[in-house]
Amino acid sequence: MPGGVAARSAGWDLRRNLPGPFLPAGSDTTPPFPQSPLPLAVDLFMFGNWVDVTRLNTGQAGVYARDGITITRGKRPEGTTVDPTEITLTLNNRDGRYSPRNPTSILYGQIGRNTPLRVRVGNDVRGVGEVSSWPSKWDLSGSDVWVPVTASGILRRLGQGASPLRSPMYRRILSDTVDNDAFTGTALPVEYWPCEEESGATQIASAVSGSAMTITGSPEMASSDAFPGSDSLPVVAGSRWTGNVRTYPTTNIFETSCYLQVGAGGITDGAIILRVRTTGSAARWDVRYNSAAGGTFTCLGYDAAGVNLVTSGALSIDGGVNGVLYLLEIQIEASGADADFRFEIQNVDTGHGIAGASTAAGKTVGRVTTVQVGPDGNAADVTVGHITVWSELVSLDEVSIPSLFSSVFGFAGESAGTRIRRLCEEEGIEYLRVPPSHTSTSVGAQQSNTLVDLLQECADADGGILFEPRTFIGLAFLDRQGLYDRAPSITLDYPSHQMAALEPVEDDRLTRNDVTAQRTGGSSARQVLETGALSVQPPPDGVGRYDEQVTINVLADTQLPDQAGWRLHVGTVDEARYPTIAMNLANPAFTSNPTLTEQARALDIGQRLDVTTPPAWLPPDDITQGVQGMVEQLSQYEQTITANLTPDSPWQVAVYDNTTYRYSSDGSTLVSSVDSAAVSLSVATPSGPLWTVDAGDMPFDIKVGGERITVTAISGAASPQTFTVTRSVNGVVKPQPAAAAVELWQPAIYAL
């Protein structure tokens, strides 16, 4: 197709509106699916637009109907983690257009690694992914040439050879947008030594140039974790570090900063911690430690001959500097023929700061040439890191960059949802929070780890679901609160044949009755189910011990008992699993019910699916399941949606002032047997509190041997009590034996 590039970039359509098996219906009189083919389309992002490649402009099929299209999202059946989205289909490559290195292809230069692909049914996007490979295949005759394509979600790319992200402090210093009175713009340091070396390092690398700091002596490398938002930093231990600053355009302004902690016992009085040399006549700037009053810092300016020009005076806040985390900043700016000087220290823990300022009359600023740590060999128990040189005044304080101090502590205390959003924004990943209004679990300090692991640890700490959305290449997060008491997004009726199969599984795959929750770098808490059908007791009193230890990055050890208790609750659901339920939208049960069809197509990860009126050989109650993943199969005359499921009941938690949820009385049993028609029960409660006799608390439902019974009145001030009841509410009609357990039908469950 000669020419035409501009036309393509304006919305070129490879299908050219030719009739064919995957072409959408062309008029309102066309019979609906499945009497007519499904209006299926496949788009590739090329020429700056989504281009429909369902058919070739030659009239041949662009997407082979023979193999269909399969879209897999979320957790696989029986899976424990969310896998990358996968879209599989086959492209017709007889004219060589889908061979990326074929220079005669009309798509030459437009397709290649990670070309975006999406699948639509009409205007309804069913899946989006990136095509990472284009394997050409052909038969022996060479008349049939095709490319089997797999388009994957972004999690695949993010997990391919991913290096751990650098520390929060490192990332902030190299990415912050600075906006204050002195400077507005995106400021990057002209020199930056993070000091996050491993223990065997013999120099300190620069993050912005090749100019490493040289070391004389023996610092204790990677020995201090004083700053939670940093990888381990060195303790100076009497060593001397020298860093030469690369030549940069002189602005007659500079700022040099570092983070440090003097040990609680202090160091030698008068020790020089930091020295900065410049090309100006105000040639040297020293930060000196003073041992008086719990420790103070003084910054002094000198000319080339060593004559003292200015001093900040001894600075200290919050009772002295010993043992405290500090940010130190030296700021020098030309003012006419003079050099204005400002030295500021900030207590990182409190955010409090104090500054000393002066003017070196008749002196020039120049540019920074050298930065030294411990130049006199007297800086012993001092942790130093994240040394920066800037050619502008950036004022790295919590006023001008509020997030900076959060990065010093690794953003500890931010919610799981906030951290996922922040990381996605930092990495340029499109992100959706559903729903956006909830407060998720407070997480601990961000560690150096891969992006995928950092994101997943947030989801694990909160108990929500991190997944890839259907309509764009990116990530979505449904927090734990969004899973509580959710209404069904679709309700299927078993007798109406609205599902392909209903196959319960009674097994121990998800059973966890002994759970230990360990905080990253912290303590642990253990919760054990000691009694009941799924307890650690040997069968038949329980199922034996199923123990699990999970490490979660929550903010505080005090969160651990609830974390372990919630996981114990989820791991001891006493009901059958329904791993998958499939819906064939070509089935008359759907084609005759447009509302049900739209609900099936809209069903998504994190939503709830219910089944009513199950067959007689199953429990009579509604089946409620949470969607963990989905598989969709599409072809000319097929659209089958299979939901991968887990029980929803653990997420049905108590709501304040809702009488559906009540507190149970433990250990209640029937005093004597009753037949299936009895409307009075004698209930013994030997240990727990007695059941309410307040008429205002009636009615409520109890469970006895799988039978749902409505209690309309209770009498008796001591055990046993007499219950007046309505029997067989759920259709279970049977006698009940003496000593049968009496429990609330819907007990109150504390949410995490």
Phi, psi and omega in degrees: 000093182294150181063205169081357183298317179298321179295320179297316182295342177268006177122042181297136183242109180296339184285331177056027175056033178273148178292151179175176189294330181256013183279132177302154179303142189261353181208164181293343181272354178295130179302148181286164172301136010260009175295327173248158180301151176298132180287071189264137179219147176239128181243143168246144178272107183217156178055028178079008181218165167282123182246126180287119181245022183301321177229150175281155180291353178275356184096352177277159176294131175274327176243122184289125176289339187298328183260349181065187179229134177237131179240121181241127183224152174074208180283139173286163175305133182070004182283160180245344180230156178285127179262159176299146173303144174227128174241119180245135177199174182235130179257142176284119183242031183295331179262008174075013184289336181261021169262103190304331184262010178278108185291345179270355179289140176292348179255013180301127181085356182253335179243153181173207182295128175066036170291127180294140177225143175222156178242133180235151162246101192064236177263005182270108180286124183259341179184150180223141177199184180243131179273112184267343180214154183229074183282114179280137177224155178204161177277178185296329181280342183078007180275339177244113181235131184213165177233110174284119189252138168236116175260128186245155174289171187294338180298329178296311181296318181294334181267357182278105176058032185286132174273153175300141173293145177291171185298157178304321180295316178302311184294323180292315183297327182266005183224353186291143169265119185265136181213101177210187186296328186275330187207138175231125180154186176266106186260130171239144181291148174283340174210143182207119174249104182294329181068026181262036182292161173286171188295335182267008184293146177244004172209171183242114188285150173272144178270352184233355178206184178267009187269092180283152171284131175273154184236132171244127184100197188229082175291160176268089186291144175053037185252353184238129174248036184297325182257107185300334182274007180239153164295169183304140183246161180276153168259131189299315175053042176079003179279171179235130179244138179227125178238123177271129183273129179301151179293132180222160181302130181287125178250355186059026172220139169207158173223133175237133183221161173201160173255139181206163173218120171278136180304158183301332180272000180077182177225188183300132178299132179087001181296139176271120180270317185223137177227133179237129178246146183227173176272355181279174177284342164272087203266341185215140180228122183245137170256117186249141177267138176238132188279345184292153171057042179076011178098133176222166175241141174229137175249132182235140177253141183227156171271183185296336180273000180087013178278128180293128181259312184215161174216148179277344192080162182287124184247136178202145175221158175057036171087020177114160186265346183298130176077004186251146177279128184229151165250127178249136179226128171251123182236125179232134182217134177292137177224093187066235180269003185249173176238113177280136187235138176216131177237124183233140171238142179230128174285113185295326182293317185261340186081359180285145180220160176212148184223153171237139184224154179196181178229130174268098187295134175069018182247148180259162185265308184070208179231161181283134179249326186215142171235131180234144174246130179058046186296337181263003177077010183255001177274102186262274184277071180226123172271129180228139177195167176054060180273125184233152171232129182238149177264009175223166174273114184252344176048077182283063179243172185286352177279311183276332176227083185303331184281347186296316181290332172297322180293328178301326179259019177066025181059027178301134179101346176288157182284159180301317180295321178296318180294318179299315179298315182297314180296320178295319178296318180296328183262005177070034181255129177294139191218142178228128175256123180229123342284162188276351193264350185281159174256118181266176186299140175285128185252164182276191184297141178287126180265170172282112183204172177292156181301315182299317180293321178296318179293317183292324180295331175293313179298321180294318180296322182277329186088010178272192184238121171263125184210172178263125182291164183284330196254352177210159180277106183175205184229154174226153180226121173256112185284170184302320181298330178290347178268344182289134169046039180286142176283153179294136175276338174209142177236120181256143180253119186299312181298340181274005176059044182268010177217152182286327181199155176223100190234095179288152177234123175258102181209186183247019186302320184259004185288127175217106184246005177218099190241129173245125177256121181250128176277138177305116180073015185225210186270195180215165175216146184235139175229134184229136173271109188270335183226159176110175187298328181250025182281176180283356179295147178298150176301146007269001181287338177205207179238005187089179187271127172238094187263155180209137172241125180241140175256123184230142184265070175268169187289318191223152177299332181295344178280345190292318179302319179290323178297315179293320180296321180293318179294326174297317179299313181292328183275000180233042176284119184265072177202167179287154172262150173237087189304321180217148169224125184253145178233119178264109186285354172274353178290140179306333178299335178260318182297335178269000185225084183301325180296315179295322178299315180294324177296320179294317180292330181274347182303137185217171180300136180092353180267176185247139176239129179246149172236125179255160177052059179294164182297161188297335181278000175250164174306144189284349186281158177302144176267121181242125185226148175260137183277120179257336180195172184213146172233127181238129179245127186233137172206191184304317186233028182218136165217100181248128181245120179248123179264131174268126199232157166222158182303140180271343188304326179299338184267001177271093190252165183293144176239130183302136176065026175246114188287355175294326184258126182224165175269138184267163174254116188292146169079014181284142180217163173286135179288321182219162180291156178222153176277181187287348183253356184298137180247011176226129181238138173261119188241125178262138177230086188287335186238316183284172175297153180293158177286151181297144174248005181287121181299333179291343178272355182265157352274164169210166186253143174238168178236128176226113178057036180084355178268131177271124186234133178265125178268123180255342178198151175224137176230156179115126181266358178217165178281135003278158177248158181254124179256128169265127194223162167248124189270162167057043181297327182261014177089356177277118181241111180195157173288157180240134184278162173299147179075006175296139181293140177244118184225159172295142176291320180232082181290156177286125178248124176291128174285155177292000000 
